[in-house]
Amino acid sequence: NAGVTQTPKFQVLKTGQSMTLQCAQDMNHNSMYWYRQDPGMGLRLIYYSASEGTTDKGEVPNGYNVSRLNKREFSLRLESAAPSQTSVYFCASSLLAGELLWQYFGPGTRLTVT
Amino acid sequence: DAKTTQPPSMDCAEGRAANLPCNHSTISGNEYVYWYRQIHSQGPQYIIHGLKNNETNEMASLIITEDRKSSTLILPHATLRDTAVYYCIVRVFQGGSEKLVFGKGTKLTVNP
């Protein structure tokens, strides 16, 4: 199993450009998440999807949109990139088994907006 | 709302035990405590979880106080590769979904 995969690994954008970050998981998990992590900071939740066809805002959703294309894939779109969106973006998926929540992370996408 | 409190940083000598504390005073009776770590901007990695009893696996031990308001992650023989940010997390139920909310964690530096 590949687990959680993300593309691209690195990206440089100019202010105002748009792009989509891709995420896929092969563990048949219902829930998927997008986080951002700024230097020296913890992870902040951007959007999450509890199941296929549903998405909800997290802590910092402004400037982003998401699509839960199917159970495997959850994409994050920046419509008009801003320097404040320079960050490392992590995708995650989770499995709820009884009272336990197992969360698995991708390797991250390092985005720089100039 | 991370629901947990951790010191921002700690140091440990290589080969010694690293004890990382966490306060979770508002934890509910059936909520697990999870520990993850993040090595140098990689994706966070699961370490261990616990409910009431102390737990041990190949990576670490978790000691939970009897009142469940705090816990300590123990790395028994820290190595340089254990230098990472360690997150103590309690599950949050929000908007119809279960989530793990990550705070800033504790940056552990293992020194030679």
gemmi code that builds the backbone of each chain (N, CA, C; Angstrom):
import gemmi

chains = {
    "A": [
        ("ASN", (0.832, -1.209, 0.000), (0.000, 0.000, 0.000), (0.863, 1.253, 0.000)),
        ("ALA", (0.481, 2.242, -0.810), (1.252, 3.475, -0.847), (0.878, 4.376, 0.311)),
        ("GLY", (-0.288, 4.160, 0.943), (-0.725, 5.023, 2.033), (-1.352, 6.297, 1.475)),
        ("VAL", (-0.857, 7.438, 1.931), (-1.331, 8.735, 1.463), (-0.261, 9.352, 0.567)),
        ("THR", (-0.645, 9.674, -0.641), (0.304, 10.284, -1.571), (-0.154, 11.686, -1.927)),
        ("GLN", (0.813, 12.558, -2.173), (0.534, 13.940, -2.515), (1.367, 14.351, -3.717)),
        ("THR", (0.774, 15.136, -4.584), (1.524, 15.741, -5.681), (1.094, 17.188, -5.851)),
        ("PRO", (2.011, 18.070, -6.236), (3.447, 17.835, -6.360), (4.139, 17.869, -5.005)),
        ("LYS", (5.411, 17.589, -4.960), (6.185, 17.698, -3.719), (6.609, 19.138, -3.476)),
        ("PHE", (6.901, 19.854, -4.526), (7.328, 21.248, -4.426), (6.604, 22.050, -5.504)),
        ("GLN", (6.341, 23.326, -5.188), (5.711, 24.198, -6.183), (6.031, 25.643, -5.847)),
        ("VAL", (6.350, 26.403, -6.881), (6.533, 27.847, -6.729), (5.500, 28.528, -7.612)),
        ("LEU", (4.748, 29.443, -7.026), (3.726, 30.176, -7.764), (3.988, 31.663, -7.660)),
        ("LYS", (3.489, 32.384, -8.644), (3.484, 33.842, -8.537), (2.146, 34.253, -7.931)),
        ("THR", (2.151, 35.400, -7.269), (0.912, 35.924, -6.694), (-0.170, 36.016, -7.772)),
        ("GLY", (-1.355, 35.500, -7.428), (-2.469, 35.548, -8.365), (-2.644, 34.287, -9.186)),
        ("GLN", (-1.620, 33.443, -9.261), (-1.763, 32.197, -10.015), (-2.627, 31.209, -9.235)),
        ("SER", (-3.136, 30.242, -9.951), (-3.943, 29.210, -9.307), (-3.276, 27.855, -9.472)),
        ("MET", (-3.617, 26.942, -8.577), (-3.126, 25.586, -8.714), (-3.944, 24.652, -7.818)),
        ("THR", (-3.840, 23.384, -8.117), (-4.529, 22.358, -7.343), (-3.519, 21.380, -6.786)),
        ("LEU", (-3.608, 21.134, -5.485), (-2.794, 20.115, -4.839), (-3.607, 18.822, -4.793)),
        ("GLN", (-2.955, 17.751, -5.196), (-3.652, 16.476, -5.276), (-3.290, 15.583, -4.097)),
        ("CYS", (-4.261, 14.816, -3.641), (-4.035, 13.866, -2.558), (-4.848, 12.609, -2.844)),
        ("ALA", (-4.243, 11.459, -2.591), (-4.946, 10.194, -2.761), (-4.529, 9.228, -1.663)),
        ("GLN", (-5.476, 8.384, -1.248), (-5.168, 7.352, -0.263), (-5.755, 6.017, -0.735)),
        ("ASP", (-5.030, 4.949, -0.422), (-5.445, 3.629, -0.885), (-5.822, 2.729, 0.279)),
        ("MET", (-6.230, 3.326, 1.394), (-6.542, 2.555, 2.592), (-8.051, 2.448, 2.823)),
        ("ASN", (-8.831, 2.937, 1.872), (-10.295, 2.866, 1.961), (-10.842, 3.654, 3.165)),
        ("HIS", (-10.156, 4.737, 3.521), (-10.611, 5.549, 4.642), (-11.738, 6.470, 4.221)),
        ("ASN", (-12.663, 6.705, 5.145), (-13.768, 7.613, 4.836), (-13.356, 9.079, 4.926)),
        ("SER", (-12.578, 9.423, 5.948), (-12.282, 10.829, 6.208), (-10.931, 11.241, 5.644)),
        ("MET", (-10.903, 12.449, 5.104), (-9.651, 13.010, 4.593), (-9.549, 14.462, 5.015)),
        ("TYR", (-8.315, 14.970, 5.082), (-8.059, 16.291, 5.657), (-6.984, 17.007, 4.853)),
        ("TRP", (-7.029, 18.332, 4.902), (-5.929, 19.160, 4.442), (-5.493, 20.071, 5.580)),
        ("TYR", (-4.182, 20.057, 5.865), (-3.575, 20.916, 6.869), (-2.536, 21.816, 6.190)),
        ("ARG", (-2.243, 22.925, 6.845), (-1.075, 23.704, 6.474), (-0.194, 23.873, 7.703)),
        ("GLN", (1.088, 23.977, 7.441), (2.039, 24.171, 8.531), (3.026, 25.251, 8.147)),
        ("ASP", (2.992, 26.338, 8.878), (3.915, 27.441, 8.663), (5.156, 27.223, 9.526)),
        ("PRO", (6.267, 27.833, 9.163), (7.517, 27.603, 9.904), (7.353, 27.808, 11.407)),
        ("GLY", (7.783, 26.813, 12.182), (7.744, 26.919, 13.635), (6.362, 26.791, 14.242)),
        ("MET", (5.388, 26.466, 13.408), (4.012, 26.389, 13.893), (3.510, 24.947, 13.856)),
        ("GLY", (2.421, 24.715, 14.556), (1.773, 23.414, 14.474), (0.937, 23.311, 13.212)),
        ("LEU", (0.257, 22.196, 13.094), (-0.621, 21.964, 11.934), (-1.948, 22.668, 12.141)),
        ("ARG", (-2.417, 23.331, 11.115), (-3.736, 23.966, 11.178), (-4.622, 23.370, 10.098)),
        ("LEU", (-5.833, 23.015, 10.490), (-6.752, 22.333, 9.590), (-7.401, 23.332, 8.640)),
        ("ILE", (-7.329, 23.051, 7.339), (-7.911, 23.939, 6.327), (-9.334, 23.477, 6.007)),
        ("TYR", (-9.452, 22.267, 5.541), (-10.730, 21.647, 5.206), (-10.647, 20.168, 5.549)),
        ("TYR", (-11.792, 19.565, 5.735), (-11.837, 18.126, 5.890), (-13.074, 17.579, 5.200)),
        ("SER", (-13.038, 16.272, 4.993), (-14.149, 15.590, 4.339), (-14.430, 14.320, 5.135)),
        ("ALA", (-15.590, 14.288, 5.761), (-15.922, 13.140, 6.601), (-16.263, 11.907, 5.765)),
        ("SER", (-16.721, 12.146, 4.559), (-17.043, 11.023, 3.677), (-17.130, 11.541, 2.251)),
        ("GLU", (-17.187, 10.620, 1.324), (-17.290, 11.001, -0.082), (-18.510, 11.888, -0.276)),
        ("GLY", (-18.319, 13.011, -0.946), (-19.427, 13.908, -1.237), (-19.667, 14.980, -0.200)),
        ("THR", (-18.921, 14.965, 0.904), (-19.091, 15.997, 1.924), (-17.767, 16.668, 2.213)),
        ("THR", (-17.818, 17.984, 2.425), (-16.633, 18.724, 2.846), (-17.047, 19.775, 3.865)),
        ("ASP", (-16.132, 20.108, 4.762), (-16.412, 21.122, 5.774), (-15.181, 21.955, 6.036)),
        ("LYS", (-15.417, 23.190, 6.456), (-14.312, 24.104, 6.739), (-13.648, 23.736, 8.048)),
        ("GLY", (-12.352, 23.936, 8.057), (-11.581, 23.775, 9.277), (-11.277, 25.114, 9.895)),
        ("GLU", (-10.080, 25.233, 10.425), (-9.685, 26.437, 11.165), (-9.335, 27.610, 10.248)),
        ("VAL", (-8.713, 27.321, 9.078), (-8.209, 28.387, 8.206), (-8.623, 28.150, 6.751)),
        ("PRO", (-9.916, 28.215, 6.405), (-10.353, 27.859, 5.056), (-10.247, 28.967, 4.006)),
        ("ASN", (-10.073, 30.214, 4.441), (-10.138, 31.326, 3.489), (-9.030, 31.239, 2.450)),
        ("GLY", (-9.418, 31.390, 1.196), (-8.465, 31.352, 0.089), (-8.295, 29.983, -0.525)),
        ("TYR", (-9.049, 29.024, -0.023), (-8.939, 27.638, -0.503), (-10.307, 27.063, -0.857)),
        ("ASN", (-10.298, 26.119, -1.769), (-11.470, 25.298, -2.044), (-11.027, 23.847, -2.127)),
        ("VAL", (-11.947, 22.946, -1.870), (-11.609, 21.525, -1.918), (-12.646, 20.767, -2.724)),
        ("SER", (-12.215, 19.601, -3.185), (-13.119, 18.675, -3.873), (-12.828, 17.274, -3.405)),
        ("ARG", (-13.861, 16.578, -2.974), (-13.703, 15.157, -2.659), (-14.217, 14.412, -3.880)),
        ("LEU", (-13.297, 14.112, -4.762), (-13.633, 13.580, -6.074), (-14.263, 12.192, -5.972)),
        ("ASN", (-13.763, 11.403, -5.094), (-14.262, 10.054, -4.830), (-13.703, 9.660, -3.470)),
        ("LYS", (-13.855, 8.422, -3.081), (-13.397, 8.040, -1.750), (-11.882, 8.153, -1.625)),
        ("ARG", (-11.169, 7.955, -2.714), (-9.709, 7.948, -2.677), (-9.090, 9.332, -2.703)),
        ("GLU", (-9.726, 10.278, -3.396), (-9.027, 11.517, -3.733), (-9.675, 12.760, -3.099)),
        ("PHE", (-8.812, 13.654, -2.656), (-9.266, 14.891, -2.007), (-8.292, 15.985, -2.443)),
        ("SER", (-8.781, 16.929, -3.246), (-7.875, 17.944, -3.787), (-8.112, 19.289, -3.120)),
        ("LEU", (-7.055, 20.094, -3.098), (-7.084, 21.430, -2.504), (-6.716, 22.430, -3.588)),
        ("ARG", (-7.555, 23.436, -3.782), (-7.312, 24.406, -4.846), (-7.093, 25.800, -4.268)),
        ("LEU", (-6.044, 26.448, -4.790), (-5.802, 27.854, -4.503), (-6.198, 28.615, -5.758)),
        ("GLU", (-7.232, 29.408, -5.688), (-7.737, 30.107, -6.877), (-6.853, 31.286, -7.259)),
        ("SER", (-6.370, 32.014, -6.262), (-5.529, 33.178, -6.521), (-4.489, 33.230, -5.403)),
        ("ALA", (-3.353, 32.637, -5.661), (-2.361, 32.447, -4.603), (-1.834, 33.786, -4.073)),
        ("ALA", (-1.580, 33.792, -2.773), (-1.039, 34.968, -2.089), (0.209, 34.544, -1.309)),
        ("PRO", (1.151, 35.471, -1.098), (2.358, 35.119, -0.330), (2.046, 34.517, 1.044)),
        ("SER", (0.922, 34.905, 1.639), (0.555, 34.373, 2.952), (0.219, 32.884, 2.900)),
        ("GLN", (0.070, 32.359, 1.699), (-0.221, 30.936, 1.550), (1.047, 30.101, 1.360)),
        ("THR", (2.183, 30.747, 1.425), (3.443, 30.015, 1.444), (3.475, 29.140, 2.693)),
        ("SER", (3.605, 27.861, 2.496), (3.490, 26.936, 3.621), (3.803, 25.518, 3.139)),
        ("VAL", (3.804, 24.595, 4.091), (3.845, 23.174, 3.742), (2.442, 22.626, 3.957)),
        ("TYR", (1.933, 21.941, 2.957), (0.566, 21.425, 2.999), (0.602, 19.909, 3.160)),
        ("PHE", (-0.127, 19.442, 4.149), (-0.211, 18.005, 4.409), (-1.644, 17.533, 4.204)),
        ("CYS", (-1.747, 16.422, 3.524), (-3.007, 15.727, 3.400), (-2.991, 14.552, 4.362)),
        ("ALA", (-4.134, 14.194, 4.895), (-4.218, 13.054, 5.799), (-5.533, 12.330, 5.578)),
        ("SER", (-5.558, 11.074, 5.972), (-6.803, 10.325, 5.976), (-6.917, 9.624, 7.316)),
        ("SER", (-8.120, 9.249, 7.679), (-8.274, 8.621, 8.984), (-9.295, 7.503, 8.948)),
        ("LEU", (-9.090, 6.607, 9.897), (-9.968, 5.474, 10.083), (-10.466, 5.508, 11.514)),
        ("LEU", (-11.769, 5.488, 11.690), (-12.354, 5.433, 13.022), (-12.739, 3.992, 13.300)),
        ("ALA", (-12.080, 3.405, 14.291), (-12.351, 2.003, 14.657), (-12.797, 1.991, 16.111)),
        ("GLY", (-14.082, 1.901, 16.330), (-14.591, 2.007, 17.694), (-14.324, 3.401, 18.226)),
        ("GLU", (-13.620, 3.468, 19.321), (-13.290, 4.762, 19.910), (-11.938, 5.276, 19.448)),
        ("LEU", (-11.259, 4.525, 18.613), (-9.914, 4.909, 18.183), (-9.955, 5.587, 16.823)),
        ("LEU", (-9.199, 6.674, 16.699), (-9.096, 7.397, 15.439), (-7.650, 7.321, 14.973)),
        ("TRP", (-7.423, 6.616, 13.872), (-6.084, 6.477, 13.332), (-5.936, 7.463, 12.171)),
        ("GLN", (-4.937, 8.300, 12.240), (-4.723, 9.285, 11.185), (-3.367, 9.067, 10.528)),
        ("TYR", (-3.368, 9.095, 9.205), (-2.168, 8.856, 8.421), (-1.914, 10.066, 7.534)),
        ("PHE", (-0.656, 10.466, 7.448), (-0.302, 11.678, 6.731), (0.499, 11.380, 5.475)),
        ("GLY", (0.339, 12.263, 4.506), (1.181, 12.235, 3.327), (2.494, 12.939, 3.589)),
        ("PRO", (3.390, 12.954, 2.599), (4.727, 13.529, 2.793), (4.757, 15.046, 2.728)),
        ("GLY", (3.701, 15.667, 2.276), (3.653, 17.127, 2.234), (3.967, 17.711, 0.868)),
        ("THR", (3.427, 18.910, 0.633), (3.732, 19.711, -0.556), (4.258, 21.045, -0.064)),
        ("ARG", (5.458, 21.386, -0.506), (6.074, 22.650, -0.096), (5.765, 23.701, -1.142)),
        ("LEU", (4.943, 24.680, -0.759), (4.483, 25.703, -1.693), (5.077, 27.044, -1.316)),
        ("THR", (5.640, 27.700, -2.318), (6.155, 29.061, -2.147), (5.414, 29.970, -3.120)),
        ("VAL", (4.874, 31.062, -2.586), (4.185, 32.050, -3.430), (4.991, 33.348, -3.386)),
        ("THR", (5.442, 33.776, -4.559), (6.297, 34.977, -4.602), (5.518, 36.209, -5.064)),
    ],
    "B": [
        ("ASP", (-8.878, 24.945, 19.071), (-8.964, 24.469, 20.456), (-8.293, 23.102, 20.561)),
        ("ALA", (-7.007, 23.124, 20.973), (-6.232, 21.897, 20.942), (-6.591, 20.968, 22.087)),
        ("LYS", (-7.147, 21.457, 23.180), (-7.543, 20.665, 24.335), (-6.365, 20.058, 25.074)),
        ("THR", (-5.170, 20.292, 24.639), (-3.989, 19.796, 25.335), (-2.987, 20.928, 25.484)),
        ("THR", (-2.132, 20.806, 26.506), (-1.088, 21.795, 26.760), (0.241, 21.076, 26.901)),
        ("GLN", (1.234, 21.544, 26.125), (2.572, 20.943, 26.172), (3.617, 22.050, 26.270)),
        ("PRO", (4.770, 21.742, 26.876), (5.845, 22.739, 26.851), (6.342, 22.912, 25.420)),
        ("PRO", (6.750, 24.105, 25.048), (7.150, 24.328, 23.659), (8.431, 23.604, 23.262)),
        ("SER", (9.340, 23.404, 24.212), (10.596, 22.752, 23.848), (11.194, 22.025, 25.044)),
        ("MET", (12.007, 21.015, 24.725), (12.736, 20.263, 25.733), (14.040, 19.775, 25.127)),
        ("ASP", (15.017, 19.544, 25.999), (16.291, 18.969, 25.580), (16.517, 17.666, 26.325)),
        ("CYS", (17.271, 16.771, 25.698), (17.569, 15.482, 26.310), (18.937, 15.034, 25.801)),
        ("ALA", (19.697, 14.385, 26.681), (20.988, 13.841, 26.260), (20.776, 12.492, 25.584)),
        ("GLU", (21.567, 12.255, 24.570), (21.499, 10.984, 23.851), (21.719, 9.819, 24.811)),
        ("GLY", (20.871, 8.797, 24.699), (20.983, 7.628, 25.555), (20.173, 7.713, 26.842)),
        ("ARG", (19.754, 8.906, 27.179), (18.930, 9.077, 28.377), (17.457, 8.993, 28.012)),
        ("ALA", (16.620, 8.870, 29.040), (15.177, 8.841, 28.795), (14.663, 10.264, 28.566)),
        ("ALA", (13.800, 10.392, 27.604), (13.120, 11.662, 27.352), (11.690, 11.526, 27.858)),
        ("ASN", (11.301, 12.436, 28.751), (9.959, 12.415, 29.333), (9.215, 13.658, 28.884)),
        ("LEU", (8.213, 13.483, 28.066), (7.477, 14.616, 27.506), (6.098, 14.695, 28.160)),
        ("PRO", (5.827, 15.798, 28.873), (4.549, 15.903, 29.582), (3.459, 16.520, 28.722)),
        ("CYS", (2.216, 16.231, 29.113), (1.058, 16.802, 28.425), (-0.088, 16.922, 29.421)),
        ("ASN", (-0.716, 18.083, 29.436), (-1.927, 18.268, 30.237), (-3.155, 18.211, 29.347)),
        ("HIS", (-4.150, 17.469, 29.769), (-5.416, 17.367, 29.036), (-6.529, 17.310, 30.075)),
        ("SER", (-6.676, 18.419, 30.801), (-7.557, 18.443, 31.976), (-9.037, 18.322, 31.622)),
        ("THR", (-9.398, 18.615, 30.349), (-10.819, 18.563, 29.972), (-11.179, 17.277, 29.242)),
        ("ILE", (-10.319, 16.317, 29.295), (-10.562, 15.066, 28.573), (-11.809, 14.367, 29.117)),
        ("SER", (-12.579, 13.771, 28.212), (-13.768, 13.033, 28.624), (-13.403, 11.591, 28.953)),
        ("GLY", (-14.339, 10.924, 29.616), (-14.051, 9.600, 30.139), (-13.689, 8.556, 29.104)),
        ("ASN", (-14.196, 8.690, 27.880), (-13.937, 7.666, 26.877), (-13.020, 8.170, 25.759)),
        ("GLU", (-12.360, 9.287, 25.983), (-11.462, 9.839, 24.956), (-10.051, 9.310, 25.130)),
        ("TYR", (-9.477, 8.881, 24.022), (-8.106, 8.427, 24.027), (-7.146, 9.613, 23.926)),
        ("VAL", (-5.944, 9.415, 24.442), (-4.840, 10.353, 24.235), (-3.934, 9.742, 23.166)),
        ("TYR", (-3.598, 10.527, 22.166), (-2.733, 10.072, 21.080), (-1.440, 10.882, 21.095)),
        ("TRP", (-0.375, 10.239, 20.715), (0.890, 10.939, 20.515), (1.380, 10.676, 19.094)),
        ("TYR", (1.757, 11.770, 18.452), (2.366, 11.716, 17.130), (3.678, 12.481, 17.197)),
        ("ARG", (4.534, 12.235, 16.227), (5.725, 13.064, 16.136), (5.977, 13.435, 14.678)),
        ("GLN", (6.687, 14.534, 14.505), (6.979, 15.043, 13.178), (8.471, 15.338, 13.111)),
        ("ILE", (9.125, 14.595, 12.258), (10.570, 14.739, 12.093), (10.832, 15.634, 10.906)),
        ("HIS", (11.447, 16.763, 11.161), (11.958, 17.656, 10.128), (11.008, 17.846, 8.953)),
        ("SER", (9.788, 18.338, 9.245), (8.841, 18.717, 8.199), (8.314, 17.543, 7.376)),
        ("GLN", (8.547, 16.328, 7.833), (7.865, 15.189, 7.214), (6.429, 15.157, 7.740)),
        ("GLY", (5.589, 14.301, 7.189), (4.248, 14.135, 7.718), (4.294, 13.548, 9.116)),
        ("PRO", (3.414, 13.977, 10.012), (3.381, 13.415, 11.358), (3.202, 11.906, 11.343)),
        ("GLN", (3.782, 11.269, 12.343), (3.815, 9.815, 12.425), (3.233, 9.391, 13.764)),
        ("TYR", (2.357, 8.428, 13.751), (1.756, 7.911, 14.981), (2.811, 7.254, 15.866)),
        ("ILE", (2.719, 7.490, 17.178), (3.624, 6.840, 18.124), (2.864, 5.858, 18.990)),
        ("ILE", (1.862, 6.336, 19.719), (1.210, 5.519, 20.722), (-0.106, 6.167, 21.109)),
        ("HIS", (-1.006, 5.422, 21.707), (-2.225, 5.982, 22.255), (-2.571, 5.259, 23.550)),
        ("GLY", (-3.438, 5.875, 24.355), (-3.846, 5.237, 25.602), (-5.154, 5.816, 26.109)),
        ("LEU", (-5.792, 5.061, 26.974), (-7.055, 5.505, 27.556), (-6.921, 5.690, 29.069)),
        ("LYS", (-6.646, 4.622, 29.772), (-6.533, 4.697, 31.227), (-5.230, 4.084, 31.720)),
        ("ASN", (-4.897, 2.948, 31.159), (-3.729, 2.213, 31.628), (-2.476, 2.690, 30.918)),
        ("ASN", (-1.349, 2.413, 31.533), (-0.080, 2.715, 30.886), (0.096, 1.797, 29.688)),
        ("GLU", (0.719, 2.317, 28.657), (0.906, 1.563, 27.426), (2.377, 1.592, 27.020)),
        ("THR", (2.789, 0.536, 26.363), (4.160, 0.463, 25.846), (4.140, -0.214, 24.488)),
        ("ASN", (4.923, 0.331, 23.565), (5.151, -0.359, 22.306), (6.625, -0.243, 21.959)),
        ("GLU", (6.965, -0.602, 20.746), (8.390, -0.635, 20.384), (8.992, 0.764, 20.293)),
        ("MET", (8.161, 1.780, 20.226), (8.678, 3.137, 20.094), (8.769, 3.868, 21.429)),
        ("ALA", (7.772, 3.674, 22.305), (7.683, 4.515, 23.491), (6.770, 3.894, 24.527)),
        ("SER", (6.738, 4.557, 25.692), (5.786, 4.222, 26.747), (4.932, 5.444, 27.022)),
        ("LEU", (3.709, 5.193, 27.444), (2.783, 6.271, 27.773), (2.262, 6.032, 29.176)),
        ("ILE", (2.472, 7.032, 30.023), (1.998, 6.966, 31.402), (0.851, 7.960, 31.536)),
        ("ILE", (-0.317, 7.486, 31.943), (-1.490, 8.349, 32.109), (-1.823, 8.390, 33.591)),
        ("THR", (-2.018, 9.591, 34.135), (-2.341, 9.708, 35.549), (-3.710, 9.110, 35.830)),
        ("GLU", (-3.913, 8.784, 37.090), (-5.153, 8.105, 37.449), (-6.382, 8.965, 37.152)),
        ("ASP", (-6.255, 10.282, 37.339), (-7.386, 11.162, 37.044), (-7.489, 11.494, 35.551)),
        ("ARG", (-6.540, 11.015, 34.760), (-6.514, 11.170, 33.298), (-6.336, 12.610, 32.850)),
        ("LYS", (-5.931, 13.497, 33.734), (-5.780, 14.898, 33.343), (-4.412, 15.202, 32.764)),
        ("SER", (-3.517, 14.270, 32.837), (-2.208, 14.485, 32.234), (-1.577, 13.155, 31.866)),
        ("SER", (-0.584, 13.233, 31.001), (0.132, 12.032, 30.603), (1.579, 12.390, 30.289)),
        ("THR", (2.413, 11.368, 30.223), (3.816, 11.558, 29.897), (4.233, 10.519, 28.869)),
        ("LEU", (4.817, 11.000, 27.798), (5.396, 10.100, 26.796), (6.851, 9.883, 27.167)),
        ("ILE", (7.267, 8.632, 27.193), (8.645, 8.313, 27.562), (9.344, 7.616, 26.403)),
        ("LEU", (10.442, 8.219, 25.968), (11.343, 7.558, 25.024), (12.495, 7.038, 25.869)),
        ("PRO", (12.598, 5.744, 26.097), (13.497, 5.228, 27.141), (14.985, 5.472, 26.888)),
        ("HIS", (15.405, 5.429, 25.662), (16.822, 5.651, 25.346), (16.883, 6.536, 24.100)),
        ("ALA", (16.774, 7.826, 24.312), (16.648, 8.750, 23.178), (17.895, 8.714, 22.288)),
        ("THR", (17.663, 8.772, 20.991), (18.753, 8.870, 20.019), (18.619, 10.181, 19.258)),
        ("LEU", (19.643, 10.512, 18.506), (19.627, 11.765, 17.745), (18.459, 11.777, 16.769)),
        ("ARG", (18.066, 10.594, 16.297), (16.961, 10.510, 15.342), (15.603, 10.756, 15.975)),
        ("ASP", (15.561, 10.830, 17.303), (14.314, 11.148, 17.991), (14.078, 12.655, 18.068)),
        ("THR", (15.022, 13.455, 17.616), (14.810, 14.901, 17.555), (13.647, 15.185, 16.613)),
        ("ALA", (12.602, 15.788, 17.162), (11.361, 15.972, 16.405), (10.418, 16.846, 17.225)),
        ("VAL", (9.290, 17.201, 16.624), (8.198, 17.839, 17.356), (7.204, 16.750, 17.735)),
        ("TYR", (6.845, 16.704, 19.008), (5.949, 15.676, 19.528), (4.603, 16.301, 19.871)),
        ("TYR", (3.561, 15.715, 19.359), (2.210, 16.227, 19.561), (1.412, 15.286, 20.450)),
        ("CYS", (0.796, 15.871, 21.445), (-0.140, 15.157, 22.317), (-1.531, 15.609, 21.894)),
        ("ILE", (-2.407, 14.678, 21.590), (-3.677, 15.033, 20.958), (-4.819, 14.267, 21.600)),
        ("VAL", (-5.942, 14.968, 21.737), (-7.183, 14.318, 22.127), (-8.156, 14.494, 20.971)),
        ("ARG", (-8.916, 13.494, 20.707), (-9.859, 13.539, 19.597), (-10.942, 14.588, 19.843)),
        ("VAL", (-11.319, 15.277, 18.779), (-12.365, 16.288, 18.850), (-13.508, 15.876, 17.941)),
        ("PHE", (-14.703, 15.993, 18.419), (-15.880, 15.733, 17.589), (-16.464, 17.078, 17.200)),
        ("GLN", (-16.450, 17.370, 15.897), (-16.827, 18.712, 15.455), (-17.501, 18.623, 14.113)),
        ("GLY", (-18.645, 19.254, 13.977), (-19.306, 19.304, 12.682), (-19.643, 17.943, 12.119)),
        ("GLY", (-19.952, 17.001, 12.983), (-20.337, 15.682, 12.509), (-19.171, 14.789, 12.155)),
        ("SER", (-17.972, 15.203, 12.506), (-16.812, 14.392, 12.145), (-15.829, 14.327, 13.296)),
        ("GLU", (-15.108, 13.236, 13.345), (-14.070, 13.060, 14.354), (-12.774, 13.614, 13.805)),
        ("LYS", (-12.076, 14.402, 14.594), (-10.812, 14.951, 14.128), (-9.769, 14.900, 15.225)),
        ("LEU", (-8.545, 14.840, 14.800), (-7.425, 15.029, 15.714), (-6.915, 16.445, 15.488)),
        ("VAL", (-6.969, 17.266, 16.522), (-6.548, 18.660, 16.407), (-5.133, 18.780, 16.944)),
        ("PHE", (-4.233, 19.192, 16.076), (-2.824, 19.305, 16.432), (-2.529, 20.716, 16.937)),
        ("GLY", (-1.910, 20.809, 18.109), (-1.416, 22.089, 18.583), (0.006, 22.312, 18.099)),
        ("LYS", (0.795, 23.072, 18.850), (2.172, 23.357, 18.440), (3.132, 22.265, 18.867)),
        ("GLY", (2.739, 21.443, 19.823), (3.598, 20.342, 20.235), (4.805, 20.776, 21.038)),
        ("THR", (5.650, 19.802, 21.339), (6.910, 20.033, 22.038), (8.050, 19.693, 21.097)),
        ("LYS", (8.943, 20.645, 20.903), (10.125, 20.362, 20.085), (11.182, 19.734, 20.970)),
        ("LEU", (11.444, 18.462, 20.753), (12.461, 17.732, 21.512), (13.763, 17.738, 20.730)),
        ("THR", (14.817, 18.201, 21.393), (16.150, 18.154, 20.798), (16.982, 17.173, 21.602)),
        ("VAL", (17.477, 16.146, 20.940), (18.358, 15.170, 21.579), (19.787, 15.562, 21.250)),
        ("ASN", (20.560, 15.816, 22.290), (21.931, 16.298, 22.125), (22.960, 15.186, 22.305)),
        ("PRO", (24.024, 15.207, 21.489), (25.048, 14.166, 21.609), (25.821, 14.280, 22.919)),
    ],
}
model = gemmi.Model(1)
for chain_id, residues in chains.items():
    chain = gemmi.Chain(chain_id)
    for i, (resn, *xyz) in enumerate(residues, 1):
        res = gemmi.Residue()
        res.name, res.seqid = resn, gemmi.SeqId(i, " ")
        for name, pos in zip(("N", "CA", "C"), xyz):
            atom = gemmi.Atom()
            atom.name, atom.element = name, gemmi.Element(name[0])
            atom.pos, atom.b_iso = gemmi.Position(*pos), 0.0
            res.add_atom(atom)
        chain.add_residue(res)
    model.add_chain(chain)
structure = gemmi.Structure()
structure.add_model(model)
structure.setup_entities()
